Amino acid sequence: MRYVIDASVATKWLLPEADSSSALTVLDAAQRTGLIASGQGKRLAAEGLFVDYKPDIATWMLAPTSDIRSSNALETVQNQCQIQGLELNFCVVLLGRGSSP
């Protein structure tokens, strides 16, 4: 587990296109990554992540990595309630400013 302040640092760690020091150099087609945010993380909007926007969960979980609506694209966040019961192999949990793990 890693704790970071900057969401862009965390997403670079997850992206398979990242340099060889990335934790994930090859993402298996069956594996899912994603951004999870606290439902109270309204201040994440400063990072371009909007917790009030609720992408379609089926598309988010099932779309291929090439689709920007996919969880693997790391473009949109779901809150903890939206993904309850779903499995992500690798994820970034975003708490928002002023929160602590």
C-alpha positions in Angstrom: 0.0 0.0 0.0 1.3 3.5 -0.8 0.0 6.8 0.4 0.4 9.8 -1.9 -1.0 13.3 -1.9 -1.1 13.9 -5.6 -3.7 11.9 -7.6 -1.6 12.1 -10.8 1.3 10.4 -9.0 -1.0 7.5 -8.0 -2.5 7.1 -11.5 0.9 7.0 -13.1 1.7 4.1 -10.8 -1.3 2.2 -12.1 -1.0 3.0 -15.8 0.5 0.1 -17.8 2.1 2.6 -20.2 4.2 4.0 -17.3 7.9 3.4 -17.1 9.4 0.1 -16.1 9.5 1.1 -12.4 5.7 1.1 -12.4 4.0 -1.6 -10.3 2.0 -2.7 -13.3 3.9 -3.0 -16.5 1.4 -5.4 -18.1 -2.2 -5.3 -17.2 -4.0 -8.6 -17.7 -7.2 -8.3 -19.8 -9.2 -9.8 -16.9 -7.7 -7.4 -14.3 -9.4 -4.1 -13.4 -7.9 -0.9 -12.0 -9.9 2.1 -10.9 -10.2 5.3 -9.0 -12.3 5.2 -5.8 -13.2 8.4 -4.0 -14.9 9.2 -0.8 -18.4 10.3 -1.3 -17.5 13.3 0.8 -14.4 14.2 -1.3 -16.0 17.2 -2.9 -12.6 19.0 -2.9 -11.2 16.4 -5.4 -12.8 18.7 -8.0 -9.5 20.7 -7.8 -7.8 17.5 -9.2 -10.4 17.2 -12.0 -12.2 14.4 -10.2 -15.9 14.9 -9.5 -17.4 12.6 -6.9 -21.0 13.9 -7.7 -20.7 12.6 -11.3 -21.9 9.0 -11.3 -20.7 7.2 -14.4 -22.7 4.1 -15.4 -21.3 1.4 -13.2 -21.7 -1.4 -15.8 -19.8 0.5 -18.4 -17.2 1.6 -15.9 -16.6 -2.1 -14.9 -16.9 -3.8 -18.2 -15.7 -1.5 -21.0 -12.3 -2.3 -22.5 -9.3 -0.3 -21.4 -9.4 1.7 -24.7 -12.8 3.2 -23.7 -12.3 6.4 -21.6 -15.5 5.4 -19.6 -13.7 2.3 -18.4 -12.3 2.0 -14.9 -9.0 1.0 -16.4 -8.7 4.4 -18.2 -8.5 6.1 -14.8 -10.5 9.1 -16.1 -13.5 9.0 -13.8 -14.1 8.0 -10.1 -16.7 6.0 -8.4 -17.5 6.4 -4.8 -17.3 3.6 -2.2 -21.0 3.0 -2.3 -21.2 2.7 -6.1 -18.6 -0.1 -6.2 -19.7 -2.0 -3.1 -19.5 -5.8 -3.9 -17.4 -5.3 -7.1 -13.8 -6.3 -7.5 -10.9 -4.1 -8.5 -7.5 -5.8 -8.7 -5.6 -2.5 -8.3 -7.1 0.8 -7.2 -6.3 4.3 -5.9 -8.4 5.4 -3.0 -8.8 9.2 -3.0 -9.9 10.8 0.3 -9.7 14.5 -0.6 -7.9 17.3 1.1 -8.1 17.4 4.8 -8.8 13.7 5.1 -6.5 11.0 6.4 -6.4 7.2 6.0 
